[in-house]
Amino acid sequence: MEVNPNLSNKAKYDYKLVKLAIDGDEQAYAELMDRYRDAIYYMLLKMVNNKNDAEDLTIEAFGKAFRSIHQYTPKYAFSTWLFKIATNNCIDFIRKQKANLVSIDQDEKEDEVVTPPLQAGTLDPEEDMIKNQKVDLMWTVVDKLKPRYRNLIKLRYFKEYSYEEIANELDLPLGTVKAQLYRARELLYNLLKNKGHHLK
């Protein structure tokens, strides 16, 4: 694929990382994330004015970018493509926020349970499906994953470890943990979907 000759050296280096990532290089995913995580986070923080939401939206943005990274073309900088994904995802989150608040209020009234309303808006389809599956089904599906992905899913969703705790447990850089977990989550989502279990 022809690279735009007007791209900066930084953008050209990003494209090299993208090609490595597409070929399965986990470190390339982690490096791309490290290069832009802070910039994406602070941009989103200005949009939502909430640190927790900004962090969740940052994770979602990278997850969506990594899942569709093969669609990136070097006609423009990777950073431009990534920021567009992050911005659009954040706009969708803001639009859905009111609807989610109403839905949660209606669902929880009968049980008189108070649920933090913003949490509903932070789940993407993979997260939503993973959190709603029965434990026995989850174990069956998770065991089909490769060991490294299986371990990440178990730590994150069964033991509810934070990203930092997983990094410490596995002695891996935080960026690598997040990059691999995105891919593990996508694989798990596809397995669940193929078994005919749909989102609620």
N, C-alpha and C positions, 0 to 999 in steps of 0.2 A: 504493500500500500504506500502510495506516494505521500511523503511528509511535507507539510506546508513549509517552504523555505524561510518564511517570515517568523516561524516559531523561535522563541528565545532558547538559549542553551538549556535553561531550566526545564522548559516545556519538552525539549527534545529528550532530555534525560528521563522525564516522566514517561514519555512514550516507550523508552527502552524498558522501564519498570513494568509498564502495562503489558508489553509483549511477554516478558518473563512471567508475569502473573497469569496470563492466559495459558501459558505452558505449564502452569501448576507450581510455580515457585512461591512458596508460602512467605518467604522473606521479602519478596517484592511487594506483596499485599501489605505486609507490616510497614515497609518503608514508605509506601504511598500514604498510608494512614498517618504515620509519624510526621510526614512533610506538611500535611494539611489539617490535621485534627484540630489544632488550636485555632486556626483561622476560621474553620467552619463553625466551631463551637461559639466563638465570640460574635460571629455574624448572626447566628441563630439566637444567641442570648439577647441581642438587640431587638430581634423580631418578637420574641415571646416574653422577655423580661422575667424569666424564671430559670434558675440554674439547673434544677432537676429536669425540666422539660428540654432545655437546651442540650443537656448531656444525652438524654434519650434520643432526641432528634438527630444529634450528631452520629450516634451509633446507627440509627436507621438509615441515614444518608449514605454512610459508607457501605452498609449492608446492601442497599439498593444498587449502588454504583458497582460493587464487586460482583453482584449477581448478573449485571448486564454489561460487564466490562468489555466483553467481546464486541459490543456495539459501538464502542468509542472509535472515532476516526481522527487521525492526526491533522485534520484540516484546521483545527483550532486546538488551543491548549487543553490538556487534561484538566487543569484547575478550573477552566471555564465550564467544562462539561460537569465536573463534580459540584461546583457551586450552584449550577442551574438545578441539578437534582436535589440538592439540599434545600434550596429556596422553594422549589415547587412542593416538596414534601412538607415543608414547614407551613406553607400556605394552606395545603390540604388539612393539616393538623388544626390550624386556627379555624378553618371553616367547619370542621367536624366537631369542634369543642362544645359548642352549644347543644348540638344534637345529642352528643354523648352524655352531657349533663342531664338532659331531659330523660333519656333512656335509662340511665342509672337510677335516677330518682323514682321512676315508675317501677323498675324491677325490684328495688330494695324496700319499697314501702311496706309490703306484706310482712317481711321478716324483721322489719325495724332495725336493719343493719345499716350503719353509716359507712359508706365506702368512699375513699378519697376519689373524687370525681375525675381528676385529670389523668389518672392512671389509664382510663379506658382509651384515651387518645394517643397513648404512647406505644400501643401494641400494633405491630404490622401483622399481616396475615399469618406469617410463620409463627410468630410469638403467640398469637391468639389461638391457633390450632394446637400448638404444643401444650399450652396451659390448660386447654379444655379437654384433652384426651384422658381416658381412664388409665389408671396406673398400669393395669395388667397389659393393656394394648401397647402402652408406651414401652414397657420392657421388651415385649415381643419385637417391636419395630426397631428400637434402639440397638438391640443385639445384632441387627443386620448391618450396622455401620462398621467401618474400619475401627480398630481399637483406639486410635488417637482421637477420632471424632466421638466415639462412644463414651470415652472417658470425659471429654469436655461436656457433653450433653448431661451426663449423670451428675457431674459436679455442679453444673449451672442450674439444672431444672429439678433434680431430685434432692440434692443436698443444699441447693440454693446458695451456693458460694458466689461471692462478688467476683468481678473480673480480677481484682487485685489478689484475692484469696486463691483463685485458680492459678494465677501466675506464680504465686509463692509455692503452692502445692506441687506444681509441675516443673518449677524452676525454669520458667520461660519468660521472655520479655512480654510486657503487657500488650504491646501492639501485636505481637505474634498470636497471643491468646485470643484477642478480639478478632483478628483476621481469620483464624482457624475456626472460631466459634460461628462466625457468619456462614462459612461454608458447611459446617456440621449441621447448622440449623436448617439451611436450605436443603441438604440431603434428607434430613429427617422429615421436613415438610413434604417433600416430593414422595417419600415412602408412604407417609400417612395418606396423602392425596390419592396415590395409586391404589391404596387398599379400599378406597371408596368412602372414606370418612371426610365429611365436609365441615367447613366452618359453621359455627352456630349462627 
